[in-house]
Amino acid sequence: MGFIKKDWTPAQADEWTKEDWIAIVLSPLSYIFLTIGTGLSILLLPIGFILLALGIISALLMHLVIDPKLKVISSEFEKKQHEYLEKLEESIRWEDNDG
């Protein structure tokens, strides 16, 4: 899958790209295939197993497409959250020392 970008900067990952649109399409398809496929597989219908397999494949593809962006965004958020908590802690210590 050479047309799927794997390396992102936080600014690039925050923008809407074709990978987001691919995930938008694959997400409902995977849930529909998984739901209908599970139901029909319980009834032991061959089409159910095919739909279940399509659901699993589409869920895996969705994960492969969107996970690199989510990891970058998540790590950037964690870094900003850590900086915010440090500033908050410094502010609280400053107020405690003042009073």
Contacts in CASP RR format, 6 or more apart in sequence:
PFRMAT RR
TARGET T0000
AUTHOR 0000-0000-0000
METHOD contacts of the structure
MODEL  1
MGFIKKDWTPAQADEWTKEDWIAIVLSPLSYIFLTIGTGLSILLLPIGFI
LLALGIISALLMHLVIDPKLKVISSEFEKKQHEYLEKLEESIRWEDNDG
1 64 0 8 1.000
1 65 0 8 1.000
4 19 0 8 1.000
4 22 0 8 1.000
4 64 0 8 1.000
4 65 0 8 1.000
5 17 0 8 1.000
5 19 0 8 1.000
5 68 0 8 1.000
6 68 0 8 1.000
7 68 0 8 1.000
8 68 0 8 1.000
8 69 0 8 1.000
8 72 0 8 1.000
9 72 0 8 1.000
10 72 0 8 1.000
10 73 0 8 1.000
10 75 0 8 1.000
10 76 0 8 1.000
13 69 0 8 1.000
13 72 0 8 1.000
13 73 0 8 1.000
13 76 0 8 1.000
14 73 0 8 1.000
17 69 0 8 1.000
19 65 0 8 1.000
19 66 0 8 1.000
19 69 0 8 1.000
20 66 0 8 1.000
20 69 0 8 1.000
22 62 0 8 1.000
22 65 0 8 1.000
22 66 0 8 1.000
23 62 0 8 1.000
23 65 0 8 1.000
23 66 0 8 1.000
26 58 0 8 1.000
26 59 0 8 1.000
26 61 0 8 1.000
26 62 0 8 1.000
26 65 0 8 1.000
27 62 0 8 1.000
29 55 0 8 1.000
29 58 0 8 1.000
30 55 0 8 1.000
30 56 0 8 1.000
30 58 0 8 1.000
30 59 0 8 1.000
30 62 0 8 1.000
33 51 0 8 1.000
33 52 0 8 1.000
33 54 0 8 1.000
33 55 0 8 1.000
33 58 0 8 1.000
34 52 0 8 1.000
34 55 0 8 1.000
34 56 0 8 1.000
34 59 0 8 1.000
36 48 0 8 1.000
36 51 0 8 1.000
37 47 0 8 1.000
37 48 0 8 1.000
37 49 0 8 1.000
37 50 0 8 1.000
37 51 0 8 1.000
37 52 0 8 1.000
37 55 0 8 1.000
38 48 0 8 1.000
38 52 0 8 1.000
39 48 0 8 1.000
40 47 0 8 1.000
40 48 0 8 1.000
40 49 0 8 1.000
40 51 0 8 1.000
40 52 0 8 1.000
41 48 0 8 1.000
41 49 0 8 1.000
41 51 0 8 1.000
41 52 0 8 1.000
END
